[in-house]
Structure formats: C-alpha cells, structure tokens
Amino acid sequence: MNRNTPISYVMTKNIVVADLHTKFENILTLFLDYGIYHLPVTYDDKLIGILSMTDALKFYRSGASADDFNIEEIMTRNPKSLNPEDTLGDAVDILSEAKFRSLPVVDDEGKIVGIVSNKDMVRILDKVLED
C-alpha cells in the first residue's frame, strides 16, 4: 500500500446515511448504534451534505427542541469528497490540512459509494507499520 493506492481499496463501503427527513432521535441512534462520527446526508442516493457528531451535539446543546431539528440547517452542504479512483495520497493531503475528519467517496453520478475517515487512516498506518 502506498500513496497511489486507490481510495476504493481502503474506504469503508458499508455506509450509514441519513436523508432530509431523518429525525434527530434517529440521528443519535445511528451515531450510537453504529459507532460512527460522520453521517453523510443523501437525496435520491446522491450526497448533498454531511453531519458530524459534533454538529449533533451543538444542536443538542443549543437547547432547541428535537421538533425544531432540520438536518439541512445544521449539515455541511456539498462536502469535499473523493472519487473511487482518487488515491490514498489524495485523502492524506486533504485530511491533513482540513478542519473536518472524513471524506465521502462518490461515483461520477454523485452517488455515495464509501467514506474514509481519520480513523481509517490510522488503521492503514497501523498495517503499514506492521509490514
């Protein structure tokens, strides 16, 4: 494995996503039940945003009612993403400089096919260091 390894080789392929109608309680359940920290938001299977656990905690801390929750208002719209052919090096370059910690992977039609996070990158580093 090296900087030229396609991201499709290392990305998480079983992705948990939300849509525009996902309620706040369900968002929390997804974060907790799946042990994830980033939740891509889709419309017609296409990536339109991403919600982090930090975003959800800020909403909760604001004291707003779950009935007031509108995922579109707190998600990051049009997040930076990768294409499956992009490389591990591309992901490293972006994540090492970014204020966010995950990159959705989308195909040419904008459909989400994976996600790569800092946690994934640490796992990759661990494998490389073992070799």
HELIX and SHEET records of a PDB file:
HELIX    1   1 ILE A    7  TYR A    9  5                                   3    
HELIX    2   2 PHE A   24  TYR A   34  1                                  11    
HELIX    3   3 MET A   53  ARG A   61  1                                   9    
HELIX    4   4 ALA A   66  ASP A   68  5                                   3    
HELIX    5   5 ILE A   71  ILE A   74  1                                   4    
HELIX    6   6 LEU A   88  GLU A   97  1                                  10    
HELIX    7   7 ASN A  118  GLU A  130  1                                  13    
SHEET    1   A 4 ALA A  18  ASP A  19  0                                        
SHEET    2   A 4 HIS A  38  TYR A  43  1                                        
SHEET    3   A 4 LYS A  46  SER A  52 -1                                        
SHEET    4   A 4 THR A  76  ARG A  77 -1                                        
SHEET    1   B 2 SER A 102  VAL A 106  0                                        
SHEET    2   B 2 ILE A 112  SER A 117 -1                                        
END                                                                             
